[in-house]
Amino acid sequence: MHFKIDFFDGKSSKTNKGTVTVNSLSWKISYLDEFENTVTVSWNVSDIKKSNVYTKGWVAFTYGKKFPFQKIESGDAAFINYINNCDHKN
């Protein structure tokens, strides 16, 4: 399943529009860089942390063991529904 997300690479403050594909072991994040090249990042589920979000209808997750973290945010209702009903919650 593909869901719409905003991706932050942990290196800049730039918002990258992209998608996340989820399965029980990893999340694959794809987005276009500033040169219109497709970049794919893989997150191991065991290292994903849910972040507090104070905007209704949004979820956020960080990835990494040390600062600065990579981060995704999403208001995609299908993604939020999936997260709320999945079996592999962190």
JOMO-V650700 format. One record per pair of residues at least 12 apart in sequence whose C-alpha atoms are under 10 Angstrom apart, sorted by the first residue. I is the first residue (numbers start at 1). J is the second residue. If there is no record, write none. Layout:
BEGIN
i={I;I}
j={J;J}
END
This chain:
BEGIN
i={1;1;1;1;1;1;1;1;2;2;2;2;2;2;2;2;2;2;3;3;3;3;3;3;3;3;3;3;3;3;3;3;4;4;4;4;4;4;4;4;4;4;4;4;4;4;4;5;5;5;5;5;5;5;5;5;5;5;5;5;5;5;5;6;6;6;6;6;6;6;6;6;6;6;7;7;7;7;7;7;7;7;7;7;7;7;7;8;8;8;8;8;8;9;9;9;9;9;9;9;10;10;10;10;10;10;10;10;11;11;11;11;12;12;14;15;15;15;16;16;16;16;16;16;17;17;17;17;17;17;17;18;18;18;18;18;18;18;18;19;19;19;19;20;20;20;20;20;20;20;21;21;22;22;22;22;22;22;23;23;23;23;24;24;24;24;24;24;24;25;25;25;25;25;26;26;26;26;26;26;26;27;27;27;27;27;27;28;28;28;28;28;29;29;29;29;30;41;42;43;43;43;43;44;44;45;45;45;45;46;46;46;46;47;47;47;47;47;48;48;48;48;48;48;48;48;48;49;49;49;49;49;49;49;50;50;50;50;50;50;51;51;51;53;55;56;57;57;57;57;57;58;58;58;58;58;58;58;59;59;59;59;59;59;59;59;59;60;60;60;60;60;61;61}
j={19;20;21;22;23;78;79;82;18;19;20;21;22;28;29;30;78;79;18;19;20;21;22;29;74;75;76;77;78;79;80;82;17;18;19;20;21;29;30;72;73;74;75;76;77;78;79;17;18;19;20;29;30;31;59;60;71;72;73;74;75;76;79;18;19;20;29;31;60;71;72;73;74;75;19;20;29;30;31;60;61;62;70;71;72;73;74;62;69;70;71;72;73;41;63;68;69;70;71;72;62;63;64;67;68;69;70;71;67;68;69;70;68;70;34;71;72;73;30;31;32;33;34;72;30;31;32;33;72;73;74;30;31;32;33;38;39;40;72;31;40;72;74;40;41;42;43;72;74;79;42;79;42;43;45;79;82;83;44;45;86;88;44;45;46;86;87;88;89;43;44;45;46;88;42;43;44;45;46;47;48;41;42;43;44;45;48;40;41;42;43;44;41;42;43;72;42;70;63;62;63;64;70;63;64;63;88;89;90;63;88;89;90;62;63;64;65;90;61;62;63;64;65;70;71;89;90;61;62;63;64;71;89;90;62;63;71;72;89;90;71;72;73;73;75;75;74;75;76;77;80;73;74;75;76;77;79;80;72;73;74;75;76;77;79;80;83;72;73;74;75;80;73;74}
END
